[in-house]
Amino acid sequence: MSTPKNPPTTEYLAQPQIAVDAGFIARLLVPPGTLYDPLFPIAGEGDDIWLNDDGGEENEGGGGIYSISRDGSVQALVAVGKIPPPTAIDRAPRSFAPYAGQIFALAQPQKGWAGATANHIILRLDPKTWEPVKFAELPSAGSRNKGVAGAGIDMMFGPDGGPFAGRLFAITSLNNAIYETLPDGQTHAFVVMDTAKPRQPVCLTFARVDGEVRMIVSTANGNFSPRRQVPGFATVTQITAEGRVLSQYLVENLDTPSGLAFAPAGFGSYGGNLFIADIGGIMPIPAPRDKAPPRNGRILRVGTDGKAVPFASGFASPLGLRFIGQRMIVCDINGDYIGGGIELPDGFVVEIIPV
């Protein structure tokens, strides 16, 4: 890849210093210098982690999908230029037959800002060949931005054995929408958050709350919009399998929450706790070139009292947070993303495990 015009400072490539609660170890699995915008990790084959990267916008264009081994070695499964920028990936469970085991990606329809602000698509990839096949296109929905399903962020299958089974859910922030896709490719808006609060869904997961399996969504409520951030205004929202948005927030008083996941049993003394990635400030568009973004990002832990407390710090722009076995994997785009206009492999991946 050629050197971009007006290249950003190499401070973007400085190694992060991650601090974490006692009883846990944070390890820089992939340091800055290899990946552009690592986003959402999933379990791969064996001990490997697979993740998507929407970077590499100049020249070759498009994003990629990569395998990360235990020692941090990176191998391209889908190289840059072979797929339009994927913003999220997940593996189809048994309930999404006949595609169980295949990889699905939420992606821009084309590279660059034009693709980021257009209706996104769902791609299907067989991990035997990794050839992308268009599976569905997200229809316009809602009133914001004329309903265009752009600025895709997260995507996840509903867990087997519950009311969300056999359904794929994707979030597009440009129109505050969560979409539902079925195995036959039919796609429609599951929820559109056009109210004052909650709105602006970011990332999702699923959990049993009060005896019912619910979708759990980080809702920025405008805090990802430039010049509109109100500290403590963001929330975590609960949604039922029928698409009913509950008025009772699971967590309140957040700043800019993104990825979220519940810890498995055995994750130190925090098994079952909800963890939330928080950027700690607005990601400016375009990203600054004279200095690296501040590393105010953090991982928060929510205890039984419902309050979020710091668990790990030293991040810049943490987005994807997943548990893979006993490993918490956090993907940080480090301020370098499609809208930021920075062409630099500065993203990094952190692993946190109990001692």
Phi, psi and omega in degrees: 000135182286161180290128182290158175292144181048061184300146179287165179298148179286359175300336177301331184271002179296139181289133179288152176249102186265124174255144185218160179305152174300142182095001180224156179237131174257129181234133176283099185288314176230109181284166174304145178124350182240306183264149178274289182231072177297135190239291186230121180272147171225165177292133178260225176258135182064231179268001183287152173250138173253141177211158178260155181220124182262015184274190181076046187283331182281154176057264184302321178071164178083181180245202181202171174233134189230154173253131180244119180277173181301327181273005178091002178294141184247129178231132179285125172268319173231111187285159177305135179097346181265353183211141173295158188307115178272130180266342178200154175223157173202159180260133182292131176277181182300325184290349179260041178296146010267023187252019180305134178090346180275160183261133177244145182228135167275126189217157170291153177285341178204169183284170173077183183296326178301319178287327181294331184255017177248164177305126183280168182234163173251126177253150174243135180227125174279120183295355174282330183237335182061025175276122182284137177232130178293125183257322182199160171241136180284126179282159175296147181202150178079185184252334182293138181052037180058023175082003184295129182275065180254179181055055177296146180234281190248162179204139181202143174282145171293143182292146177299153173080009181224185185289345178265000185298148178074020183223139178249131184242136182225144182250131172236121188278342183294330177239020174055042188241151168241124183257155175239129177239135181258166183301338178273005177092351178296133184225136177210166178289124178276313178214137171240123183261080180261004179283171178295322181195128001278149173208179179056065175296147183238295182226163185221161170205186181226147179199157175272122179230128180053041176079007183229135176286126183230155169278132181247122189232131171285129183237112186285338177056040179094352185285353172266359180271132180304137174068012180240006188289133176238110182307134177079009184269341183281163188216175166241123189253149178251137180227134180279169181294341177272359179089018178272122179275117183283146181283340180272115179286146176283323178219143177234180174062042176257166181260284180226073184287148177229250184295150180209148182198152177265135181289142176286163173301138179095359177279076185057221178268008185252018178304132181088348180286149174274133176244141184228129172278138180223126184289334177077018180162171182282139171277111184289146176236117357284161179292146180293144180254345182274349178202155179286155178295149178296145180262069178263001180293153184205167172248128181255150176243135179251117181274189182293342179277357178082003181263141180268129179232152181298138175242317180216147182224173179103003179276165177254294181225070180288129179242294183281123175229119179219153169259128175238102191066228178268011182258125169273122180248126180239124177259130183237121181276352172057039177077355182259109182210173187303311181291340181282339177072018180263126178253085183206133178281073187251357180291158180215163183232133182240138175249132176236127181225155175288149179288000000 
